[in-house]
Amino acid sequence: MVKKARWYFNTGLHHNNPVLVEDVMSQLQWPAAHRWSQPQMIERFRHRNFDEEFFRYHDGWIHREQDDDGNPAMETLGEYLSSNQSGQGIFIFVSEEGRRTGDWEAATLDSIRSDFLPHPNFAYPPADRQAMLNVDAIGSSHGFHFHNPVWQVQVEGYKMWYLMPPDWPADSPSHPFGAAPLGADGKPFLHPNACAMLKQVEPPPHAFSCMVAPGEMVLLPHGWWHATCGLSNYTASVGGWMAEQH
């Protein structure tokens, strides 16, 4: 990995602070920089259907939309980007889970994996299957949640991130998966679409925001609350879980 990013990792994440690294794709010479435009990705995924997913609190965070027959709703990338569902918080998210990775997830990421190589040296190697792909349209969002440390590079479009420290209280600390953070009034902050914080509602106290541009990488330590909002008609980012550091 480039020295600049490695320095940020050592000085930032080791002190449990999120950091933003600039100019990552050009330094790593990722093919994604010139292969992930909206028309190119629509063409590459023209025969692949993706789950329509959305964010909801209290029974897990990420859920699958269902069609009229109760089956998972699926559509191609082109259908998603032309259907204007992002205002309803619908997004496309593909995540690997190591040995538990499903065949569909593995095949989807294998079809584009060479576009985001090499990985940062603090990431799992590609063979470990710990990558994730995020595609959003304008207004689609993940609400506040937290998990193990991740890295994510913004390839196309702009995305707003909202961040809060890991010790910020939740409304159900005994069942954290699916919990909501508490707002200034001590009540749960139950806004599943973080784009509401742009104009409609005040973020929780001590939350701070950061707009991430193409080529920039977010390094997020363990347990940090975070929420995102797609600011462009098409955004694509890729990253994965961070390997344990010794």
PEWO-V625354 format. One record per residue. N is the residue number from 1. RES is the residue in one letter. NEAR is the number of other C-alpha atoms within 12 Angstrom. D_FIRST is the distance of its C-alpha to the first C-alpha in whole Angstrom. Layout:
# PEWO-V625354
<<N RES NEAR D_FIRST> <N RES NEAR D_FIRST>>
This chain:
# PEWO-V625354
<<1 M 22 0> <2 V 22 4> <3 K 15 6> <4 K 21 8> <5 A 31 7> <6 R 22 6> <7 W 17 10> <8 Y 26 11> <9 F 34 10> <10 N 21 12> <11 T 16 15> <12 G 21 16> <13 L 29 15> <14 H 21 17> <15 H 14 20> <16 N 23 20> <17 N 25 19> <18 P 36 18> <19 V 34 15> <20 L 33 15> <21 V 33 12> <22 E 25 13> <23 D 24 12> <24 V 37 9> <25 M 36 11> <26 S 24 12> <27 Q 24 9> <28 L 27 7> <29 Q 22 11> <30 W 27 12> <31 P 22 16> <32 A 31 17> <33 A 31 17> <34 H 20 20> <35 R 24 21> <36 W 31 22> <37 S 23 25> <38 Q 30 27> <39 P 18 30> <40 Q 19 27> <41 M 28 26> <42 I 26 30> <43 E 17 31> <44 R 21 28> <45 F 24 29> <46 R 19 33> <47 H 16 34> <48 R 23 32> <49 N 24 33> <50 F 32 31> <51 D 30 33> <52 E 35 34> <53 E 33 32> <54 F 31 33> <55 F 37 33> <56 R 30 36> <57 Y 29 36> <58 H 28 38> <59 D 15 38> <60 G 21 34> <61 W 27 32> <62 I 29 31> <63 H 25 34> <64 R 24 35> <65 E 26 38> <66 Q 17 41> <67 D 14 43> <68 D 9 47> <69 D 8 48> <70 G 10 45> <71 N 12 43> <72 P 17 39> <73 A 24 39> <74 M 25 36> <75 E 28 36> <76 T 25 34> <77 L 36 31> <78 G 28 33> <79 E 25 36> <80 Y 36 34> <81 L 32 33> <82 S 19 37> <83 S 19 38> <84 N 21 38> <85 Q 26 37> <86 S 34 34> <87 G 27 37> <88 Q 27 38> <89 G 36 34> <90 I 41 33> <91 F 46 30> <92 I 44 28> <93 F 35 25> <94 V 35 24> <95 S 31 22> <96 E 31 22> <97 E 21 23> <98 G 22 22> <99 R 13 25> <100 R 14 27> <101 T 22 26> <102 G 18 29> <103 D 17 29> <104 W 18 29> <105 E 30 26> <106 A 27 24> <107 A 18 26> <108 T 28 25> <109 L 33 21> <110 D 26 21> <111 S 17 23> <112 I 26 20> <113 R 30 17> <114 S 18 16> <115 D 27 16> <116 F 38 13> <117 L 30 11> <118 P 25 8> <119 H 37 8> <120 P 38 5> <121 N 23 5> <122 F 29 8> <123 A 30 10> <124 Y 28 13> <125 P 23 13> <126 P 31 15> <127 A 19 18> <128 D 20 18> <129 R 32 19> <130 Q 35 18> <131 A 40 17> <132 M 36 19> <133 L 36 20> <134 N 37 22> <135 V 50 25> <136 D 47 27> <137 A 39 30> <138 I 34 31> <139 G 36 33> <140 S 43 31> <141 S 46 30> <142 H 42 28> <143 G 42 30> <144 F 48 29> <145 H 42 28> <146 F 33 25> <147 H 24 24> <148 N 22 21> <149 P 34 17> <150 V 35 16> <151 W 39 13> <152 Q 40 14> <153 V 45 13> <154 Q 42 17> <155 V 41 17> <156 E 36 21> <157 G 31 23> <158 Y 32 24> <159 K 43 24> <160 M 36 25> <161 W 41 24> <162 Y 39 26> <163 L 36 25> <164 M 34 27> <165 P 27 27> <166 P 28 27> <167 D 17 30> <168 W 31 32> <169 P 28 35> <170 A 32 36> <171 D 22 39> <172 S 20 39> <173 P 18 37> <174 S 11 38> <175 H 14 37> <176 P 25 34> <177 F 24 32> <178 G 30 34> <179 A 32 35> <180 A 36 35> <181 P 42 34> <182 L 27 37> <183 G 24 38> <184 A 17 40> <185 D 12 43> <186 G 16 42> <187 K 16 43> <188 P 25 40> <189 F 35 38> <190 L 29 38> <191 H 32 37> <192 P 38 35> <193 N 39 34> <194 A 41 32> <195 C 35 33> <196 A 29 36> <197 M 29 34> <198 L 25 34> <199 K 9 38> <200 Q 11 40> <201 V 18 39> <202 E 21 38> <203 P 33 34> <204 P 33 35> <205 P 22 35> <206 H 20 32> <207 A 27 30> <208 F 23 28> <209 S 27 26> <210 C 25 23> <211 M 25 23> <212 V 34 20> <213 A 30 20> <214 P 35 18> <215 G 34 15> <216 E 34 14> <217 M 41 12> <218 V 45 14> <219 L 42 13> <220 L 40 17> <221 P 35 18> <222 H 28 21> <223 G 27 24> <224 W 32 24> <225 W 40 26> <226 H 41 25> <227 A 41 27> <228 T 44 26> <229 C 43 28> <230 G 42 27> <231 L 32 28> <232 S 29 28> <233 N 27 31> <234 Y 37 28> <235 T 41 24> <236 A 45 21> <237 S 41 18> <238 V 43 16> <239 G 44 14> <240 G 41 15> <241 W 36 16> <242 M 32 13> <243 A 25 14> <244 E 17 16> <245 Q 15 14> <246 H 6 17>>
